[in-house]
Amino acid sequence: MRTSVKAGLLGAWLLNIALVNAVNGDWKQDWEKTVTAAEKEGEVTMYAQSRAGVGKALLAFKDAYPKIKINFVGGSGSDLAKKIMARSLPDPPTKLILILG
């Protein structure tokens, strides 16, 4: 699997872990494992709509995790879905989140 695909999936997985485990389970331990893996990978790709607050969130993430580079891909919901599906993804994609609205 290409590194950029792995990084994109890891970025989505970071959000997935944060959201799912905030509701149930020991999310802190899983989050630390995820951050360690992301730091080792060096970068993540985030697909999201360019809305108010996204820039601040990205800056806050960069401040909190300076070892992880964020590759931000913005666009409308349908454009983002097309961009993601155009990539080579595992079947089925197991760690993928779209932030749409």
Secondary structure as the mmCIF struct_conf table of DSSP 4:
data_model
#
loop_
_struct_conf.conf_type_id
_struct_conf.id
_struct_conf.beg_label_comp_id
_struct_conf.beg_label_asym_id
_struct_conf.beg_label_seq_id
_struct_conf.end_label_comp_id
_struct_conf.end_label_asym_id
_struct_conf.end_label_seq_id
HELX_RH_AL_P HELX_RH_AL_P1 THR A 3 VAL A 23
BEND BEND1 ASN A 24 GLY A 25
HELX_RH_AL_P HELX_RH_AL_P2 TRP A 27 GLU A 41
STRN STRN1 GLU A 43 ALA A 48
TURN_TY1_P TURN_TY1_P1 ALA A 52 GLY A 53
HELX_RH_AL_P HELX_RH_AL_P3 VAL A 54 ALA A 64
TURN_TY1_P TURN_TY1_P2 PRO A 66 LYS A 67
BEND BEND2 ILE A 68 ILE A 68
STRN STRN2 LYS A 69 GLY A 74
HELX_RH_AL_P HELX_RH_AL_P4 GLY A 77 ALA A 86
BEND BEND3 ARG A 87 ARG A 87
BEND BEND4 ASP A 91 PRO A 92
BEND BEND5 THR A 94 LYS A 95
STRN STRN3 ILE A 99 ILE A 99
#
